[in-house]
Every structure is written in structure tokens, then in C-alpha cells.
């Protein structure tokens, strides 16, 4: 099976996107794929616990994932050639709409600037699948989504086990359930080539950071919102309950700007 090395659907756009000097430095300036000891660096103290670079990058990654998997799910609902592919598509739309709600809720509380577009690589997946049909679409859909969810699964586990921030921890809990569900429904299509998919997952192409990083949002434009489907079954995290209970660390809210 071939993977492209290089958004469609209806995305509701609403609500003003305010970009302020108080927002934390956008992760694109660092490169989301960058791996260094600095990832553990605390960039802000909040009443919900310290916020590290990897905490911030995780919130942005979850948001960016939804910005391409949600429209791919909508494409799958139109193009899916089997009930299993259509079911998997429905899970993508449902799960990422709920994750998006959580991301948009906690981001301003932590002064994290969220993207309104996926990364160039992720947008390439959307273009590839949008241009396919029939068996080719079903097969690439299942394998690309199984590969990408398998890749982020380890990241979710790391954040969940290491973060000291209760808001990020709640998002990681939700993401863990959602990603595992999406892995399962892709496998249930019967189309996953495990040898090829696991190879792609563990040996990704070496791409520049600019291809892997979502662009910063344009100032003054309304924020993109992934609306839940009418029959939504996934629910966002009860952030109000968590916020009311405080966190493990002391500090002002919202978070101060990163240094």
C-alpha cells in the first residue's frame, strides 16, 4: 500500500480569535517534532500546575489532529465503500469534535495559541484521500489513519504519565480513549496492512519541521470550530469541574507569557 509523502468538509467558523501578547510562544517557532531536553522546561506556572513545553505542544498537536481527521471523517462518510469504513468515519468526526471542544476550552486558560490549520503533511493526507475513491480510498483511509493514530498513542501515554498540569492531564485522558477507539475502528475495517503500517509508524519520513508544524492562526480571523454531529456520543472533559477544584501547583491564572 502506498502512503503519500507529501480540508475539505464543512467546518463551522465562529467566535473571535484574540491573539494577545500574553499568549504563550507558538510551538511552530520551535518545531513540534523537535526533541530535546528543553521539552521538560516549565514555561508557565498556573493554578492547575506547571506547564511545560511538551504540555503546550501536546495541546497544539491534539488540536491539529482534529483539523485534518475531522474533514477526513466527513470525506469517509461520503466515499466509504463499506459499513466498517463509514463507521470509522463517524467515529473520527464524533471523537475529534469532542477533543476540539476540550482544547478550545483549556487553551485560553493556559494562554496557549491554537492553530486553525493542520500541518502541511496532514493537509497532504486530506488532499490524497479527497482525490481517491472506491477500494483505493478505503484502503488508504484505514492505513493512513491507523498509522497516524498509532504514532500519537505513545505521545499521549507519555504526557499522561509525566504532566503535572491537571488540565493537560484531563485532555490526555480524553485523547487516550479517543485514539484507542480510532485505532480499533480502523483495524475493524479489515483493510489494515500491519507490516506496512507499523513500518511507516516506526520509520517516518525525515521531513523538515515546517512540514510537520501547523501554521499560526491569522490575527483577526474567527477561530475554526469542529462542530459535534447531531448524533454525537463523545463528550468533552468537564473542565469547569476540574478548574473549580484547582490543581497541584500554585500560580496565577491565566498563565503568564513564556520567557
Secondary structure, DSSP 8 states (H G I E B T S, - for coil): --------S--EEEEE----TTS---GGGT-TT--SGGGG-EEEEETTEEEEHHHHHHHHHHHHHHHHHHHHHHHHHHH-SSHHHHHHHHHHHHHHHHHHHHHHHHHHHTT----SS--HHHHHHHHHHHT--HHHHHHHHHHHHHHHHHHHHHHHHHHHHH---HHHHHHHHHHHHHHHHHHHHHHTTT---HHHHHHHHHS-----HHHHS-----TTSEEEE----TT-------HHHHHHH--SS---SS-----
